[in-house]
């Protein structure tokens, strides 16, 4: 029986995907990478799943690709292209997943691990996180769609600086650059990301999926096409039962189904329960 490097579990409406190769700092070999893409596909196709939470075992998120598994010097360009095509396709499916993806990032996220982080919708990092786009220093080109995601997150000039320098950035800089959404202590990471993932399950499915897809197109689309996209999407959203219920709650001055969860380390039961507010 082959070893599993990715653990998949559904709790409520949250799919938890855990990188589980801690002895290698969760460096991805081909088997682990393929297992990871299958996990994202599984979460995407499961109607019960409304949010995805990605975490890792062992105090490090992902040290990148497993160098030994890459067979350096053995593959010609054609074989290398075939190998990376499946990885690119998997990363693209992650980017286009019509559900919110939260990543809990601790320790190092280097190379492909950093590229994976850039594909998340929300990144919650610990104060000891270290990120690096460490491709060029080992003679490789950034992959897993990071040449698309990085400049869109940090800007063109900053993307060049990070890619050319290969330097590490810490949690505060990741927050300033927009890579991380929040920074917490390592002890608080599971608590906070769980709160956020559970809250996101209360978002309207269709409105979220349309918003995420439209945002992905917005930086390469013109104003006319984005206005058309907004108009069509809003027409659909107006007709949903979720909107009708939310509008009725507002008029009745009742709590809405979705609220961003306030951060509480005290175990406050109401902290991630918007219906209690």
Secondary structure, 3 states (H helix, E strand, C coil): CCCCCEEEEEECCEEEEEECCHHHCCCECHHHHHHHHHHHHHHHHCCCCCEEEEEECCCCCECCECCHHHCCCCCCHHHHHHHHHHHHHHHHHHHCCCCEEEEEECCEEECHHHHHHHCCCEEEEECCCEEECCCHHHCCCCCCCHHHHHHHHHCHHHHHHHHHHCCCECHHHHHHHCCCCEEECHHHHHHHHHHHHHHHCCCCHHHHHHHHHHHHHHCCCCHHHHHHHHHHHHHHHHCCHHHHHHHHHHHCCCCCCCCCCCCCCCCCCCCCCHHHC
